[in-house]
Amino acid sequence: MSNTVPPVKNMNAAANAAAMSAVERLATEPTSLIQYSSRGRVVVIGGIDAQDFATRLAGNLTAQVILTQGAVEPGVPTIPLGNRPIRIEGYLGNFNIVLGEEGRPNCESLQVDMILDLSEVPLLAMPLKPPGYLTSIAEEPYLTEVEQALKDLTGTFEKPKYFSYDAAICAHGRSGIAGCSLCIDACPAEAISSLIESVEVDPHLCQGGGVCASVCPTGAIRYVYPTVTDTLHTLRTLLSSYAGAGGSNAVVAFVAQAEADRLENRPDNLLVVVVEELASTGMDVWLSALAYGANAVLLVDAGAMPDSVAGFIRLQVDTADSILQGLGYQHNAIRIVDNESLALNCDTASPLNLQTVASFAGSTEKRRTLLQAIDHLYQQSSAARELIPLPAQSPFGRINVDANACTLCMGCTSVCPSKALSAGNEIPKLEFYEINCVQCGICAAACPEHAINLEPRLVADAEQRRAMVVLHEEEPFCCIRCGKAFATRSIIDNMTKKLAGHHMFQSERAIQRLMMCEDCRVIDVVQDQDAMRTA
């Protein structure tokens, strides 16, 4: 039997090496830094084990105990919690702990640098705890490990700022009406909070998970370390270098930095892109990788992603899969896999058979990049459907308007954050631009007649997607006194019905005033003695 290695395998291995060498020379745009400063003040939370452990801490660590059960023993300063509630806020070097209810005599407040929580169930429940908040089992060897971790967290530290935020394009809310909250719901560190019409990200709590940027429909939150532009440049260089060196059947795998060293037995056609966290990439990056020539995109998860994050990533994968199938490509071209199934997934990845690979550079505007990738894949397909249904919470779609209920009050146009809705000029009509709709739902929540519902979908053809569509239109209603157009028939009918029982609209003349423009209505009220006496 011959021991000769198949030529294709040899060529793929050489092409893979050439591609990896090409991306190693690429530079990454720097980001700003976030600083922490810890002086070693530690609070240990727990029972007798907490007191015992606190006596071990010395040197640059100063310990204090919040005792959740048991009697106080001498050794370190101890505060019994009793039956008081406890609230913890902050991060490494800047924790604030409040025991009891503020304003009550038994309330105490502590400012510390680090917290060790030895409770059986940690007091902070978020999947990613704040930097400086440690948990441990109260036994060895875990206590020795956490003791060393506390010592290592004393001093001054820096980390990258992972995100940027543009409130101008955020769809979280308008005019006090709630809209998209995907970033808040998805963040495993609970670093994002609502400011009613925008959101706020605490950079000290943010740990670079990136799922906020992945799920954001408008791109208001962007991942910046690396930027999407840098990531796409890496992908384009990786795939073009691989193909240029004679490689075939390229498969791109994204893997988190912490798990990259665990990848073993990598197939020669597997091009690995190491990212800070797996959730930091989203549909714009995955679909771009396919447009650049990859047969498949694998998201390698060794189980490190919190369940909540994994759920949101699966939603993104399902949406991308729906788009790809609607465009005429195979199911599962983008999928989440584990380390053990990498080789199998590489072997079973079917080519997309693109006649031409994409060359777009990508943009800081997430939606633009995503649509560039979709448009390229659409142009390369002969089996695309024109309308592609998508799962709920997808970033594309239209709104449907009940013409029998809509009065063209235009309340929806004033709150739409993405300029998907606008009012006609002279003619009362509701205009819709599907390319701008992010399915945030603010318009539906704002509609006083409940005449709007959302329909997640994608119009595959770019020209049709950009076209203006009239959702509802009526002839203008003209003032019965001067003839000026000032409303619609449905608004007048609706107003007349609602005011039918009002004491100020019991006479025929008062009802007729509802059919007048604002100027004529004022004149008629002044001329109507009955109306003046009522006023």
N, C-alpha and C positions, 0 to 999 in steps of 0.2 A: 504493500500500500504506500502511496506517495505521501510524503510529509510536506509537500509544497503548499504554501498558504495561498488561498484563492486571490487572484489579482484584485478583485473589487475590494476585498477586505484590506489588502495592503494599501490600496489607493485611498480608501476612506480613512485609515489610520494616519497616513501622511497628510491628507487634507485637513483632518481634525487638528493635528499638531500645528499646521500652518495657520489655521483659523484662530486657534488659541493664542498663538504668537502675535498675530495681528492685533487682537483686542488688548493684549497686555501693554501695548504702546499708546493706547488711548488715554487721554486725560479726562478727569471728572471735574465738573464745575464745583468749586468749593461752596460751602454753606456757612451760615453764622454759627456761633457756638453758644451753648447754654452752660452756665457755671453753677456748681454747688459748693458750699463751704460747710464742713462739719467739724465741730470742736470736740466730738467724742461724748456728748451727753446722751446717755441711753436710758430709755424706759423699758423695763421688762414687765410684761403683762402676763399674769397667771396666778397659780396657787403657790403651795409650798415650794414646788420645783422652781418657780420664778425667783423666790428669795434665795434658795440654795445657789442657783446659777449666778445671780447678781453678785454674790460674795466672791466669785471667781474673777470678776472683771477688775482690772487694775491698769496701771500705766497710763496710757492716754485716754482711757475710758472712765467715765464717771457714771455710776449706775444709780437708778432709782426704781422702785417697784410699785406697780399698781396691783394690789392683791385682790384677786377675784373671789377667793375662798380660803378659809383657814385663818389661823391666828397670826398676828404680827410677831416676828421673832427679831431679836437684835442682830445687827450686822450691816444693813444698808438702809437708807431712808425708804420708808414704806408708807403708801397711802391706801387704806382699805377702800375698795370700791363700794361695798355695801350693796344696797339696792338701787343705786343711782345709775341713770343712763350714762353712756360714754360716747363722745363724738370725737372722731379723729380726722384732721384735715392737714394737708401739706405734703412735704416731700423731704428728702435728705437735707439736713441742715436747717429745716424750717417747718417742723411739725408743731401743730397746736392741738393739745388734747384738753377737752372740756369734760369734767366729771360733774354730773348733776345738771339741773336746769338753770340757765343763765338768769340772773336776777333773784335767785333763791339763796338763802343764807348758806346752804351746804354746797354751793357751787365752787369748784376749784378749776383752775386753768394752769396747764403746764406747757412750756415751750422747750422742746428737745430737738436733738439732731437725728436720732435713730430710734426705732422701735423694734423690739423683739417680742413677738406675740407667741406665747406658748400655749394659748387656748387650744382645746381640741378642735374647735371650729374657729378659724380666724375671725376677728371682729370686722375686718374689711373683707368684703365678699367678692370684689371685682377680680376677674381672672388674672390681670396683670397688676400686682400691687405697686404702690408708689415706690420710687427709688428710696432706699433707706428703711423700708418697712420689711422686716424679715420674719418668717415663721419657721418653726422647727418642732420636731417631736422632742419631748423632754427626756431624752435618754441618749446614751453614747452609741455610735460615734458622732451623732448629729450635733450634739451640744458643742463638741470640740470644733467641728467645722463652722458652726455659726459664730462661735467666739472669734475665730480667725477672720471671718467675714466682717464682723463689727470693727475689728482693729483696722482692716483694710479700707474701711469706709470713713476713716478719720483723715481730714485734710481738705484740700481743694481739688475739685474734679471738673472736667469739661466733657460735654458730649455734643454731637451735631444737633442743630435744629432741623428736624426732619420734614417740616411742612411749611407751606405758605397758604395764606387765606385771602380771598378776594370777596369781600362782603357785597360788592356791587352785583355779582352774578349768583349770589346764594339764593336758593329757593326755599329757605327755612320758613319764611313768613313774610307777609305784607299786610300793612294796615291792621296789625293785631291778629291776623288770621293765620293759623298754623298751617304749614305746608310740609316739606320734606324734613325728616328727622333721621335719615339713614345713618349719617355719620355719628350722631349721638348714640343711636341704638347699637351700632356696630363696634364702637370703641371699647376694647377690653380693659383699658386703663381708666375709663371714666374721666378722660382728660378734656372732654368736650361738653360744654354746657350751653343752654339756650339763653339768648338775649332777646327773645320774642321775635324780632325780625331778622336776626343774624345769629351766628354762634360764636363762641369764644373757645379757643384751644389753649390750655395751659401748657406751655412748652416744657415746664419742669416735670409734669406728669406724663407727657407724651413720650413713649418709648420706641417710636419708629415702626409700629406694627403696620401702618399704611393702609389698613382696610378702609379707613375713612375716605381716602383718596380713591380707592377702587370703587366704592359704592356711590360716590358723589355724582349725580347726574349732570351737573353743569360744569364741573371742574373748579368749583369755588375753592375746594381744598385740594392742593397739589402736593405730591411727594417730591421733595427737592434734594434728597441725598441717596442715590443720584437723582437728577431730574429725569423726567420722561424723555426729554430730548437726548440726554446722554444714553439712556437705556436703549432707545431706538437706534442711536448711532452705533452702539455696541452690537445690537442684533443685526443691523444691516452689514456691518463690517464682518461679523462672524459668518453670516450665511454667504455673502458674496465671496469671501476669501475661501471658504470651504468648497463652494462650487467652482471657483476659479482654479483651485488646485486639483480638480477632478473628482471631488467627493460627490456622493449620490445619496438619495433617501435621507436627507438631513432631518433630524428630530431635535427640537429645542427643549431643554429641561431647565426650569427655574427651581432653585433650591436655596433655602435660607442659609445664611453664613454659618450659623451654629451647627447645621447638619451637613455642611458640604464635605467635611472630612470622612463622613460615614459612607459616602457613595463608593461602592466597590463594583468591580467587573463592569466598567462602563463600556457599552457597545461602541464600536468605532464611528458609527453615524450619529452618536449622541453628543450634541453641543450643549455644554453646561453653562448656564448663566447664574452666577452667585449673587443673591440680593440680600439686603439687610434682614428683611422678613418676607416670607412667601406672599403674604397678603398685600405687599406694597405694589404688586403688579395687578393690572386689571384688563378689562376687555380691549382697551385701546392698544395695549402692549401685545396681548396674545394674538389678536387678529392681525396686527401689523406683522408679527413674526410669520404668520401663515402667508401674508401678502408678499413678504420678502423671500419666500421660497421654502419654508419649513413644511414637512409632511404632517407634523403634529406638534402640539405644545403640551408638555407634561409638567404638572405642578407637583413636585415631590414633597410629600408630607409624611414625616415620621411620627405623627401624632402630637407634635409640639404645639400646633395651633389650638387655642381655646375653642371649645365647642361653638360658642356664639360666633366667633370669627369664621370658623369653618363653614357654618351655616350660610353666612353672607357670601363667602367665596363660592360655595356651591350654587347659590342663586345667580351669581355672575357667570359661572360656567354654564348653567342651564340656559341663560339668556343668549350667551355666545353660541351655544349649540343650536338653539332655535334659529338664530340668524344664519348660521352656516348651512343648516339643512334647508332652510327656505331659499338660500342662494344656490342650492343644488349640490352641496358638498356632503361628504360622509358624516355620519353620526360619530361623536366622540373624537373629533380631531383635536379638541382641547379637553383634557381630563386630569383629575387628581389621582395620583398613583403613590404607592409606597416604594421604598428602595428596592425591595426584593423583586418587584415586577417590572423594573426598568427595561431589562433585556427583552422580555416578552412584548412590552408595549412598543419598543422600537421596531421589533420584527413585524408586528401586525399593523403598523402605521401605513395607511394607503396614501399614495401621492395625490395631491390635489390637481395635478396635471395643468398647472397654469402655463399658458403660452408665453407670458411675459411676467417676470417678477417685478414687484413695485420698487420704486426708487425714491419715494417721498421721504423727506427728512424728519417729518413729525413736527409738532408744534407744542408750545406751552399751553395751548387751548385744547383741553382733553377732547371735547366734542368734535373739534375739527379733525384731530388725528384719528379718532374712531371712525368718523365718516369717510376719511381718506382711505382707510383700510377696507371698509365695507364697499365703497365705490369701486376700488380696484378688483376686489373679489367678484363683484357683480359683473363687471366688464369682461372678466375672464371666463364667465360661466355661460353655458348655453341652456341651462335647465333651471334658471332662477324664476321664482314666483314674484309677481309684482307686489303682492301684499303678504307680509309674513306676520302671523300672530305671535305675540311674545308673552312671557309670564308676567304676572303682576309685579310691580315695583321695577319694571324695566325703564330705561331712560328715554325710550322713544314711544310715540303714540299720537293719537288724536283725541279730541273731545267730541262727544255727541251731544247735541242740543235738542231738547224737546220743543219743537216749534209751537205746540199748543200751550206750553207753559211759559216760554221765554217772552218777556216784554221789551227786550232790547234796552234794558236800563243801563247797560254797559258797566255794571259794577265789576264784572269779571275782567274787563280790559284794564281797569285801573289798578288791579292787584297782581296781574300776571307778571312774574319776575323775569321772564325770558323773552318777552315781546312776541309771544306766539299768538296773542289776540289783539285786535285793534278794531276801532269803530270806523264805519264808513264816513265820508265827509258830509255830503248833503243828504244822502239817502240813508235812513236808519238801517244799518246792516252790521252783522258781526262777522269780521274777517279773521281767518285762521291760517297761520303759517306752520305747517306740521314739522318742518325742519327745526323749529325753535322749541317745540313742546317737550318738556322734561317729565311730564306726568306727576308733577308735585301735588296736584289736587287743590291748590289754593283757590282756583276759579270755582270749582264745585262747592267748596266750603263757603265761598262768598256769595253765591247765587241765592237771592232771597226767595226765588221760586223753585229751587231745587230742580232746575231744568238741565243740569249738566252732569254727565257721567264720563268716566275715563275709559279709553280703549287702548291698551298697550299693543303696539304693532310697529312694523317697520315698512315704509314704502321703499322698495328696493331701488327704483329708478331715481336718480338724483334730481332730475328736472321736475318730476312730479312731486318729489318731496319738498322742493323749494317753492312750488306754485302756491299762490294765494287761493283759498277756498272760502266761499261765502257759506257760513253755517246757518244763518237765519237773516231774513230780510223782510221788511214791511214798507208799505207806502207811508210817507210822513202824514201825520195828522195836523191839519191847519187850523189856526185860531178861527173860531166862528165869528169873530168880530173884525179882525184886521186881515185875516187870510195868511198870516205868517206861519210857516211850518215850525213846530216846536216840540213835538212828541210823536208817539206812534199810537195807532188805534188801540192796541192791546194795553198800553200804559193807561190810557184814558179809561178804558172799560174796567181795568183792574182797580184803578183809583175810585171810580164811581161805585163799584160794588163794596169796597172796603169802607167808604164813607157814607153808605146808604143810611145807616142808623145814627149817624152823628147829629147832634142837635143843631149844629151850624149849617147843615145841608139838608134841611127839610123842605125848603121852598124850591120851586122850579128854577127861579133865577139863580139861587145859590148853586144848584147843580150845573146850570149852564156855565157858571164861572169856571168850573173844572175844565171846560172845553176851550178856555181862553188862554192866550199866552200870558206871561207874567205881567207885562205892562198893562194889557187890557184888563186883566183881573183886578189890578190895583185901582184903575179908573172906575170900574164898575162897582167895586166895594164902596168907594167914596160917594158915588151917585146913589147908592142903595141905602135909604134911611134905615130900613130894618136891619141891614147888616151893620151899620154904624152903631145902632143902639145895642146890638148884641155884643159888638166888640167892646 
